[in-house]
């Protein structure tokens, strides 16, 4: 296993070990540069977390990596192939799942409809991922009482629980989940964190983001710090916590 | 549904300017193109509003595929109506 040195002296995996890699990404909106040279990767069996202050471009980077947005420059590779904007559907058929900030759900659909659609879209197992295990996910996330509800009636935390349950049922190769702990009560945060950890332990490459530092640091294997339009790969959460610059500029009093 | 409404408006417009309502239905395929455009734009906007685009993409369904399905459906419906009306 060949490793290269990361910007902060940490080790990062060799390119062959990435299943998803967004590299040298730049993006501007209306002349305002959000990202200048940011990178993000997903490795099987690991939870990688993107941290950074509000407006630093975490969501933009996640959306570009998921094929929902085109970069101004830079390249996104998924399973060894270069992917373009609008490519989420093709990557999804190939095992990727993207849960955007807020939730994945359609407001006018019932919770149950989402599970039905998932079962319809991925009815059989193949070598890449298993067939959706819907009943187990519904039970695990205590969604029974919510199944008949329209999703616009759910709270933010309930929506995220349903979104994560869909991801667990889908068992993707790569899960990109943007800010999974926003609006989620502490007890459910634990449930969501356990689910992300379990997915990674089964071999899924999980990439997440957010500001809930305590729970994100607990669940993560690797931390990427997004700041000033670029990214710094800090290594493990322990490595990140020992970075003076990261503590001074992001963690603040939390450290 | 949008197709029915637009065809209804089309027929209504033709009657208002003194034409035969049949003329509104036999204008295939010239009238079909703007109809397809309006339907696709309306569906795209509604899908974005309902967050359906991301959910369907996660199921492996790009909007392109939905657009092709809708276009085929509209062309078939318009063609069938034009055939019946003529």
Interface residues (C-beta under 8 A of the other chain):
Chain A: X68 X86 X88 X89 X90 X92 X93 X97 X98 X100 X103 X104 X105 X106 X107 X108 X114 X117 X118 X120 X121 X122
Chain B: X50 X51 X52 X54 X55 X56 X57 X58 X59 X60 X61 X62 X64 X65
